[in-house]
């Protein structure tokens, strides 16, 4: 299948004078073992999938609000529903070029940005929305601004927790596997990453014999300009998770944002059934 809608997964509108999206090196929510709040992705941009995030409250005040809203500990994203049909990830989107971010939870059954017959766009439940993030940003810049309402934050986090409990969401069986230039074995299947002359990236899901089961293509995205430089974000395959019991593979795509100070889209995720 080919993706026809290449819009990035944005929680809400992003503030920025010259471009939009995600700034390289700004907080996301990813690593491999359990989630503590918005954190930084090394070596790339885009938002992350929640797992053991370092404490970055000083650099991103959103982290403290998110952690408190979930009662001191975030769900251990990525999570998979008991029937394997949907996955859940945490999404942190910086406001412009600041270290303040919005935060929400995306639940999806195909690719987060897909709108064709093979995938559905993610349903995102905001926890820290744009208005709250703007309050935090104004405060960080020394301006008088109201504090985000903690009861509203807790109510949103409770709604997310309830949805995850009702769906029987739990962590994937295996740890995150780094995707490289060569085929990456994942149980009875493997993933292959290819690129075309336009810098588009295609993820191929193959069976043990190398026969293609599914594929998805992610094109580069133009994210505005910084000075005289055009900001073109190029997709990069980062990690994958396998769950043999529920027969699913989750793929994470991040972005190289281009010249310094350019922003990038949120990370993209794809959930595939396997034989």
N, C-alpha and C positions, 0 to 999 in steps of 0.2 A: 504494500500500500504506500502511496505517496501522500505526504501531507499537503493539503491545499490551503490551510489557513496558518500562516507563519507568525501570527501575532504572539508576542511573548506573554507569559503568564504574569500579569501585573495585578497586585492586590487592589490598588486604587491609583488615582492620578499621582504622578511624581512631580515635585517641584524642582525646577532647575532653570537657570538663565539661558543656557545655550544648548542643552540636550536633555534626554530623559533616560530612565532605566537605572542600571546598577553601576556603581562605581567600583573599579577593581580594588580588591583588598578591604572592602567594607563588610560589615557584619552580615552573615548568612545564618544558617543553623546546622551546619553539618560536621560530622565525622562519623564514627562507627559504633559507638556503644551507648547510647542513651542520651537524652536531651536535657540541657540545663538552660537553654535560652539562646537568643541570637548570638552568633559567633562569627569568626572569620574563616573563609575558605582559603587555603594556601594555593598559590599558583594559578589563580583564575578569578573570575568574577561570577556573578549570578548568585541567586539565593540558594540556600542549602536545605538539605534534608536533615531533620533534627537528629542529633545524637550528641554525644558527650561534648558539649560546648564549653570552652573555658569561660571564666567569669570576666566579662568585658563591660561591666556596669559603668565603669568610669568613662569609657570611650563611647558607649552606646547606652544611654539611659533607658532605652526601650527594654533592655534585658531585665532590669530590676522589676519593671512593671509586669512583664510576661511571666517571670518566675513567681512573683507574688500572686498573680491571677490564678495560676495553676496550683496554688497551695504549696509552693516551694520547689516543685519538680515537674518539668514538662513530660508529656508522654514520650516514649523512646522511639521517635520517628527514625526511619520509615516504618509504617505499620501496614498490615494486610488483614482484610476482613476474613472472618472464619470461613466464608464460602469461596474466598480467593478472587472475587469479582471486582473488588475495589481496593485501592491503596490510599494511604494518607501520609502527607509530608508537611513539615513546617516551612513556611515561606517568610523570609524577612526581606523587605525592599527598602533600601536607604532613601531618604528624602533628598533629592538632588545629589549634591556632592558631600553632604554631611555624613556624620556617623550615626545620626538618628535614623531609625527605620520604623516602618509599619511592620506588623506581624499578623499572620493569619495561618489557618490550616486548610490545605487543599485536599479534596477527596476526588478521585478520578478512577475511571475504569479502562481507559486507553492511554492516549498521550495527552498531556496536560494542555497542549495548544492545538490539538487536532480537532477538525470539524468535519471529517469525511465519514464514510460509512464504517470505518474500522476503529474509530476512536471518538471520544467525547471530551469536550473541554472540561477543565476542573471546576468543581463547585468550591468556592473559597469562602470560609467563614472568618471575617476579620476579628481579631482580638484588640490589637492596637491599630486604630484606623488612621487615616490621613490627618483628620482634625486633631486627634490626640498627639500624633507625631509632630505636628506643627507647634502645638503647645510646648512640647519638650524642646524643640529646636529654638523657639523664641526664648525659653528660659536659659538654654545653654549659651545663647548669644547675649545674655544679660538683660533681656527685656522682661517687663512684667507680663506674666501670662498665667492663666488658671491652670491648676494641675488636673490631669486626666482623672476622671471619676473612677475610683478603685472598685466601687460596687458594680459599675457597668462592666469593667474589665473582668471581674470575677463571674458575673452572670454569663458573659460570652464564653469564658473558659469552661464554665460548668456545662454550657450547651454543647461545646466541642467534646468534652469528656463523656457526656451522656450519649452523644452520637457514636463515639468510638466504642463505648460499652455495649450499646444495642447491636452494633454490627459485629461484635466479637473480635475487634481488631487486636492484633498482637504482633510482636516483631517477626521479621523474616527469620527462617531457620538459620541461614548462614550469615557470616559477617560480610561486609562490603568487599568486593573484589575490584581491584584496579583494572581498567580497560587500557590496553596498549595497542601497538601497531599490528601485532599478530593476533590470530584468532584466540579468543578467551574461552576456555572450556568452563561450562557451568552444569555439572551433573551430566544429564543425557543430551544436552544441547550445547551450543557455543555461539558466541557473538563475534561478528566481524565488522570492522569499521572501515569504510572507504570514503574517499573524497573525489569530487569532480573538479574540472578546471575553473569553476566559479566559486570554489571553496565551500560548496555545500557538503554536508556530512550525511552519510547514510549508515544507519545501523541495520545489520542483517542478522536475523535469528535463524540459525541453521540447526538441522538435526545432526546426529552423530556421524552420518555419512556425508555431511556437507551440503545437503539439499536445503534450499531456502524455504523456511516456513512463513516468515513475515519480514517486512522491512519498513523503515520509515526514514524519510529524507528531511533534514533541517537545513535551510538556507542561511547564509550570512544575513545580518540585518544592519541597515544604515540607521545610526542613532544620533543624527545631527552633526554639528561641527564644533570644534574647539579651535579658535583662531582660524588659521587657513587650512586646518586638517579636517578631512571628513572622517567621522567616527564610524567605522565598520566593524561590527562584532562578528567574530568567526566562531562557529560551534565547535566544541571540544568534548569528546566522550570521556567521562571521568570514572564512574563506578557502576557496579551492578550488584544486585542482591538476588539470591535464589531461594525459593521455598519449594522443596520437592513434594511435601505432603499436600500442599494446596496447588501445586503445579503452576507456579507463576515465576516470572523473571521481571525485576524492576531495573530500569536503566536510567542513569542520570547524565544529562548533558549540560555542561557549563559553557562559558563564553570567554574568548580572548577579546578584550575591548578595543584593541588598536592603540593609537598614540596615547601618551600620558594625558591624564585628566578626562579621557573619554569614559562614558558610561556604557553599560551593557544590559541586556534584558535579564530577567529572572531566569534561573535554571529551568530546564525542561525535564520532565520525567515521563517514562513510558512503561506501561504494565502490559506484559504479554502472557497469554496462556502457553504452556508447554505440554508436549505429549506425556 
